[in-house]
Amino acid sequence: MFASFVQGPVPRLMLVGMLFVALQQTLFVDLRPAGVIVQVVLALAAATGAAAGPQRGALAGFALGLMYDLRAGTPVGSSSLTMGLGGYVAGYSLSITVDPQWWLIALFTGLGAAVGESAVPVVRAFLGEEHDVTFRWVRVVGVVAAAAMVLSPVLAPIGRWCVKVKRTDWTKVAPRPTPET
């Protein structure tokens, strides 16, 4: 049982999650495009879902969200719900194609990040915190989704590695024999 835990995706998610949560709390606090903090941890969860499917995206989002909550001081589980939802939505959109191109993964990652960030006020309302939904919130969702799309070519392979999913390899089709004339 211990060997299966060590060989599973959770230790990899914890290792990469610690790095990304540290980057989120230090570097990305100062980098504010349009006055919005880029949610790189949410982008990683969505990119993992877009690259590996809905179940693994939800797993990555839940684990990364727990780590984020423990570091940021937010109520434990609040970010897990939103990031898990973002990873699931990004992965569920993967069902429309077998092996998406990089631009589809970027689009799915942006969609998942937008859904995850949009769920934050709903979760905060359930927790009893006041969170006003204003025009600024629309800008926040747009910037977070755009940043996730831009970061997805880097984050998708990292997410695939974290959840131990290999990219499908397409084999070359054998040439057709030409008829003898």
C-alpha positions as CSV (number, residue, x, y, z in Angstrom):
1,M,0.0,0.0,0.0
2,F,2.8,2.4,0.8
3,A,4.6,1.5,-2.4
4,S,1.5,2.3,-4.5
5,F,1.2,5.7,-2.7
6,V,4.8,6.6,-3.4
7,Q,4.6,5.5,-7.0
8,G,1.4,7.3,-7.6
9,P,0.8,10.9,-8.7
10,V,0.4,12.5,-5.2
11,P,4.1,12.8,-4.4
12,R,4.8,14.4,-7.7
13,L,1.9,16.8,-7.2
14,M,3.2,17.7,-3.8
15,L,6.7,18.3,-5.1
16,V,5.6,20.5,-8.0
17,G,2.8,22.0,-5.9
18,M,5.2,23.3,-3.3
19,L,7.2,25.0,-6.0
20,F,4.2,26.6,-7.7
21,V,2.6,27.7,-4.4
22,A,5.9,29.4,-3.5
23,L,6.0,31.1,-6.9
24,Q,2.4,32.1,-6.5
25,Q,3.0,33.7,-3.1
26,T,6.3,35.5,-4.0
27,L,6.9,36.2,-7.7
28,F,3.4,36.3,-9.1
29,V,2.2,38.6,-6.3
30,D,4.4,41.4,-7.8
31,L,3.6,40.6,-11.5
32,R,0.1,42.1,-12.0
33,P,-1.0,42.5,-15.5
34,A,-4.0,44.9,-15.5
35,G,-3.8,45.0,-11.7
36,V,-4.7,41.3,-11.3
37,I,-2.6,38.6,-9.7
38,V,-2.0,35.7,-12.1
39,Q,-3.2,32.5,-10.6
40,V,-0.5,30.1,-11.7
41,V,-1.6,27.3,-9.4
42,L,-5.1,27.3,-10.9
43,A,-3.5,27.4,-14.3
44,L,-1.4,24.3,-13.5
45,A,-4.6,22.5,-12.3
46,A,-6.5,23.5,-15.5
47,A,-3.5,22.6,-17.7
48,T,-3.2,19.2,-16.0
49,G,-6.9,18.6,-16.7
50,A,-6.6,19.7,-20.3
51,A,-3.7,17.4,-20.9
52,A,-4.7,14.4,-18.8
53,G,-8.5,14.3,-18.5
54,P,-11.2,15.3,-16.0
55,Q,-10.4,12.8,-13.2
56,R,-6.7,13.6,-13.1
57,G,-7.4,17.3,-13.5
58,A,-9.8,17.3,-10.5
59,L,-7.2,15.3,-8.5
60,A,-4.5,17.8,-9.4
61,G,-6.8,20.8,-8.6
62,F,-7.9,19.3,-5.3
63,A,-4.3,18.6,-4.2
64,L,-2.9,21.9,-5.4
65,G,-5.9,23.7,-3.8
66,L,-5.2,22.2,-0.4
67,M,-1.6,23.2,-0.6
68,Y,-2.6,26.7,-1.6
69,D,-5.1,27.0,1.3
70,L,-2.6,25.8,3.8
71,R,0.0,28.4,2.7
72,A,-2.4,31.4,2.0
73,G,-4.4,31.1,5.1
74,T,-7.8,30.8,3.3
75,P,-10.3,28.3,4.7
76,V,-9.1,24.8,4.0
77,G,-10.9,23.3,1.1
78,S,-12.2,26.5,-0.5
79,S,-9.5,26.7,-3.1
80,S,-9.6,22.9,-3.5
81,L,-13.2,23.1,-4.7
82,T,-12.5,25.9,-7.2
83,M,-9.3,24.5,-8.5
84,G,-10.7,21.0,-8.7
85,L,-13.6,22.3,-10.7
86,G,-11.3,24.2,-13.0
87,G,-9.2,21.0,-13.6
88,Y,-12.3,18.9,-14.2
89,V,-13.9,21.4,-16.7
90,A,-10.6,21.7,-18.6
91,G,-10.3,17.9,-18.7
92,Y,-13.9,17.3,-19.6
93,S,-13.6,19.5,-22.6
94,L,-10.8,17.1,-23.7
95,S,-13.6,14.6,-24.5
96,I,-14.3,16.3,-27.8
97,T,-11.0,15.3,-29.2
98,V,-8.6,12.3,-28.9
99,D,-5.2,14.0,-29.0
100,P,-5.6,17.8,-29.0
101,Q,-3.1,20.2,-30.5
102,W,-1.3,22.7,-28.3
103,W,-3.8,25.5,-29.1
104,L,-6.7,23.4,-28.1
105,I,-5.0,22.6,-24.8
106,A,-4.4,26.3,-24.3
107,L,-8.1,27.0,-25.0
108,F,-9.2,24.3,-22.6
109,T,-6.8,25.5,-20.0
110,G,-8.2,29.0,-20.3
111,L,-11.7,27.7,-20.1
112,G,-11.0,25.7,-17.0
113,A,-9.1,28.6,-15.3
114,A,-12.1,30.9,-16.1
115,V,-14.6,28.5,-14.5
116,G,-12.3,27.9,-11.5
117,E,-11.9,31.7,-10.9
118,S,-15.6,32.3,-11.5
119,A,-16.4,29.8,-8.8
120,V,-14.4,31.7,-6.1
121,P,-17.2,34.2,-5.2
122,V,-19.8,31.3,-5.0
123,V,-17.6,29.3,-2.6
124,R,-16.8,32.4,-0.5
125,A,-20.5,33.2,-0.3
126,F,-21.2,29.6,1.0
127,L,-18.4,30.2,3.6
128,G,-20.1,33.4,4.8
129,E,-17.5,35.8,3.5
130,E,-18.5,38.9,1.6
131,H,-17.3,38.9,-1.9
132,D,-18.7,41.6,-4.2
133,V,-19.2,40.7,-7.8
134,T,-18.3,43.8,-9.7
135,F,-17.0,44.7,-13.1
136,R,-13.5,44.2,-11.7
137,W,-14.4,40.6,-11.2
138,V,-15.0,40.2,-14.9
139,R,-11.6,41.7,-15.6
140,V,-10.0,39.3,-13.0
141,V,-11.6,36.2,-14.7
142,G,-10.5,37.4,-18.1
143,V,-6.9,38.1,-17.1
144,V,-6.6,34.8,-15.2
145,A,-8.0,32.9,-18.2
146,A,-5.7,34.7,-20.6
147,A,-2.6,34.1,-18.4
148,A,-3.5,30.4,-18.1
149,M,-3.8,30.2,-21.9
150,V,-0.3,31.8,-22.3
151,L,1.3,29.6,-19.7
152,S,-0.4,26.3,-20.9
153,P,2.4,25.2,-23.3
154,V,4.8,25.1,-20.3
155,L,2.3,23.8,-17.7
156,A,0.6,21.0,-19.7
157,P,3.8,18.8,-19.9
158,I,4.5,19.5,-16.2
159,G,0.9,18.5,-15.4
160,R,1.2,15.3,-17.5
161,W,4.4,14.4,-15.7
162,C,2.7,15.1,-12.3
163,V,-0.1,12.7,-12.9
164,K,2.0,10.2,-14.8
165,V,0.3,10.4,-18.2
166,K,2.2,9.9,-21.4
167,R,1.3,11.7,-24.5
168,T,-0.1,9.4,-27.2
169,D,2.4,8.6,-30.0
170,W,1.0,8.5,-33.5
171,T,2.6,5.9,-35.7
172,K,3.3,6.5,-39.3
173,V,0.9,5.0,-41.7
174,A,2.4,2.4,-43.9
175,P,2.6,3.5,-47.5
176,R,0.1,1.9,-49.9
177,P,1.5,-0.5,-52.5
178,T,1.3,1.0,-55.9
179,P,-0.3,-1.1,-58.6
180,E,2.1,-2.4,-61.2
181,T,1.5,-1.0,-64.6
